[in-house]
Amino acid sequence: MLTAQAYLELVKNRSERGLELERVYHNLKNPDLFLLAYGRLYANKGAMTFGTETKDSIDGMSMESIEKITQSLDNGTFRWKPAKRIYIPKANGKLRPLGIPGWTDKLVQEVIRLILESYYEPRFRESSHGFRPNRGCHTALMKIKREWTGTNWFIEGDIKGCFDHIDHDKLIDIVGRNCKDAKLLKLLREMLKVGYMEDFKYTETFSGTPQGGLITITTMLQKAPFGAKFKRGGRDPKDNVNVVLGNFNPLNKRANEFTFGVPVGCR
């Protein structure tokens, strides 16, 4: 098999040439990808966080462990395990539910994320900063300070309960527009529907996706097809400034085909 870097460069090249992504599941079994994923994860604090099984941890990680995972993927016996549901406080005083996967699931998720990120990253607009390599709030603010000099108003939009109400079929359908790999799509669907454990009680998931893992709405799998659709802003009759009005449609594939009265980028 190719080295991890060589394969990811190949995936990136296919994206830049407008080609579909194929044979991803076959390359999930590449041990070099798992070594790269391990290198990305082991230093993170979350790597030591247990999922629903305390025996499934980063302790004792070895090539033998990777071989067992790749063999289970190869023979079709790999199964996602339910995430552990915990809650963390939000700024408004409410609680945000998180789904914490076990170590093995984290590792497989990271391998998938590496591949999907390599494919989708070249397709993002320059104005997109969220959850991208070497980008974030600070790069967005720097761009605003440097280029958005004529903007007077910013209107923030939020999708209420977005994580909780994602349609699994729609999400897989969107990913499948570029990824022509039935085995990978099946693996992703099973991940979405695996459910979670809370206070030793299992809950099945029919919609939505948990926050807390490596592949969530805010990370590579779900950010790829999502965007925001805007309509033209008008003049404020009182202050005579441009106002950008947001008409959000996160499942619109053509989210970036609109023109604006002022420079606007949203992801």
C-alpha positions in Angstrom: 0.0 0.0 0.0 1.0 3.7 -0.4 2.3 5.6 2.6 -0.2 7.7 4.5 1.1 10.9 3.1 1.3 9.6 -0.5 -2.3 8.4 -0.3 -3.6 11.6 1.2 -1.9 13.6 -1.5 -3.6 11.3 -4.1 -6.9 12.0 -2.5 -6.2 15.8 -2.5 -5.2 15.6 -6.2 -8.5 13.8 -7.1 -10.4 16.6 -5.4 -8.5 19.4 -7.2 -9.1 17.6 -10.5 -12.9 17.4 -9.8 -12.8 13.6 -9.6 -14.9 11.4 -7.3 -13.5 9.7 -4.2 -13.3 5.9 -4.6 -12.0 2.9 -2.8 -11.8 4.7 0.5 -12.8 1.6 2.6 -10.1 -0.4 1.0 -7.5 2.2 2.1 -8.9 2.4 5.6 -7.0 -0.8 6.2 -3.6 0.9 5.6 -1.6 0.6 8.9 0.3 3.7 8.0 -2.9 5.8 8.1 -3.5 4.4 11.7 0.0 5.4 12.7 -0.5 8.9 11.4 -3.9 9.0 13.2 -2.3 7.8 16.4 0.4 10.5 16.1 -2.4 13.1 15.9 -4.3 11.8 18.9 -2.0 10.5 21.6 -0.9 13.8 23.0 -4.5 15.2 23.2 -6.1 15.2 26.7 -9.2 13.5 25.3 -7.1 10.5 24.3 -7.2 9.3 27.9 -11.0 9.8 28.2 -12.8 6.5 28.4 -15.9 5.7 26.4 -18.4 3.0 27.5 -15.6 0.4 27.9 -12.7 1.0 30.3 -10.7 -1.8 28.6 -10.7 0.1 25.3 -8.0 2.7 26.0 -4.8 4.1 24.6 -2.8 2.2 27.1 -0.9 -0.7 25.5 -1.4 0.7 22.0 0.8 -1.3 19.6 1.1 -2.5 16.0 -0.7 -5.6 17.1 -3.7 -3.5 18.2 -3.7 -1.7 14.8 -3.6 -5.0 13.0 -6.6 -6.3 14.9 -8.6 -3.2 13.9 -7.6 -3.4 10.2 -8.4 -7.1 10.2 -11.9 -6.4 11.7 -12.4 -3.8 8.9 -11.2 -6.2 6.3 -13.5 -9.1 7.3 -16.5 -6.9 8.1 -16.6 -7.6 11.9 -15.8 -4.0 13.0 -18.6 -2.5 15.0 -18.9 1.0 16.5 -19.7 1.1 20.2 -22.2 3.4 21.8 -20.8 6.7 22.9 -20.8 7.7 26.6 -23.2 10.7 27.1 -21.9 13.4 29.5 -23.0 17.0 29.9 -20.9 20.2 30.1 -22.1 23.7 31.0 -22.8 26.3 28.3 -22.3 30.0 28.6 -26.0 30.6 28.9 -26.3 28.3 31.9 -27.7 25.3 30.0 -26.0 22.0 29.5 -24.5 20.7 26.3 -24.6 17.0 25.7 -21.4 15.3 24.5 -20.9 11.8 23.2 -17.5 10.4 24.1 -16.4 7.4 21.9 -14.0 4.8 23.0 -10.3 4.8 21.9 -10.7 2.3 19.0 -13.6 4.3 17.6 -11.6 7.6 18.0 -8.8 6.1 16.1 -11.0 4.8 13.2 -12.8 8.2 13.1 -9.5 10.0 12.9 -8.4 7.9 9.9 -11.7 8.7 8.2 -11.3 12.4 9.1 -7.8 12.5 7.6 -9.1 11.1 4.3 -12.2 13.3 4.0 -10.3 16.4 5.1 -7.8 15.8 2.3 -10.6 15.5 -0.2 -12.8 18.4 0.9 -10.2 20.9 2.0 -9.3 22.1 -1.6 -13.0 22.7 -2.3 -13.6 25.2 0.5 -13.9 28.9 -0.2 -11.1 31.2 0.9 -13.7 32.9 3.2 -14.3 29.7 5.1 -12.3 29.5 8.4 -14.2 27.2 10.7 -12.7 23.8 11.6 -10.0 23.9 9.0 -6.2 23.3 9.3 -4.4 26.4 10.4 -7.6 28.4 10.4 -10.1 29.5 13.0 -11.6 32.6 14.8 -8.3 34.5 14.7 -7.7 34.1 11.0 -11.3 35.1 10.3 -10.9 38.2 12.5 -7.7 39.2 10.7 -9.4 38.9 7.3 -12.3 41.0 8.5 -9.9 43.7 9.9 -7.9 43.7 6.7 -10.7 43.5 4.0 -14.1 44.2 5.5 -13.5 47.9 5.9 -16.8 49.0 4.4 -19.0 46.7 6.6 -21.1 48.4 9.3 -23.2 45.5 10.6 -22.7 41.8 11.3 -25.8 39.6 11.9 -25.0 36.2 13.5 -27.3 33.3 12.7 -27.6 30.0 14.6 -29.5 26.8 13.8 -31.4 25.7 16.9 -30.8 22.1 17.9 -28.7 21.5 14.7 -26.8 18.6 16.2 -30.0 16.9 17.5 -32.0 17.0 14.3 -29.6 16.1 11.5 -31.3 13.7 9.1 -29.0 10.7 8.7 -30.3 9.8 5.2 -29.8 13.3 3.9 -26.3 13.5 5.4 -25.2 10.2 3.9 -26.8 11.2 0.6 -24.8 14.4 0.4 -21.5 12.7 1.3 -22.3 10.1 -1.4 -22.5 12.7 -4.1 -18.7 12.8 -4.2 -17.7 9.6 -2.3 -18.6 6.6 -4.5 -17.8 3.9 -1.9 -20.8 1.9 -0.6 -18.8 0.3 2.2 -17.6 3.6 3.6 -21.1 5.1 3.5 -22.4 2.0 5.3 -19.7 2.4 7.9 -20.6 6.1 8.4 -24.3 5.3 8.6 -23.7 2.7 11.3 -21.6 5.2 13.2 -24.5 7.7 13.2 -27.0 5.1 14.4 -24.9 3.4 17.0 -26.6 5.3 19.9 -25.2 6.3 23.3 -25.2 5.2 27.0 -26.3 7.5 29.7 -26.5 6.3 33.4 -26.1 2.7 32.2 -29.1 3.1 29.9 -28.8 2.6 26.1 -30.6 5.1 23.8 -30.8 4.5 20.1 -30.3 7.4 17.7 -32.7 7.9 14.8 -31.5 11.4 13.9 -28.8 13.8 15.0 -25.2 13.2 15.6 -23.2 13.5 18.9 -20.8 16.3 19.7 -17.6 15.2 21.3 -16.1 12.7 18.8 -13.7 13.3 16.0 -16.4 13.1 13.3 -19.3 15.4 14.2 -21.2 18.1 12.5 -18.5 20.6 13.3 -15.7 18.4 12.0 -14.8 17.1 8.6 -17.6 14.7 7.9 -20.5 17.1 8.4 -18.8 20.4 7.7 -18.1 19.3 4.1 -21.6 19.5 2.7 -22.8 22.3 5.0 -22.9 26.0 4.3 -25.1 29.0 4.6 -27.4 30.5 2.0 -27.8 34.3 2.0 -30.0 36.8 0.3 -28.9 40.3 -0.7 -28.8 42.9 2.1 -30.6 46.2 1.7 -30.2 49.7 3.0 -31.3 50.5 6.5 -33.6 53.5 6.2 -32.5 54.9 9.5 -28.7 54.5 9.5 -28.2 54.2 5.7 -25.8 51.1 6.1 -25.6 47.8 4.4 -27.2 45.0 6.4 -26.7 41.4 5.5 -29.8 39.2 6.0 -29.3 35.5 6.6 -31.6 32.9 5.1 -29.9 29.7 6.4 -30.2 26.4 4.5 -27.4 24.1 5.8 -28.2 21.3 3.3 -28.1 23.4 0.2 -25.3 22.2 -2.1 -25.1 25.5 -3.9 -24.6 27.6 -0.8 -21.8 29.6 -2.3 -23.4 30.7 -5.6 -24.9 33.9 -4.3 -23.6 37.4 -4.8 -23.5 40.1 -2.1 -23.8 43.8 -1.6 -20.9 43.5 0.9 -18.2 40.9 1.2 -19.7 38.0 3.3 -18.2 34.6 4.1 -19.9 32.1 6.4 -19.1 28.5 7.2 
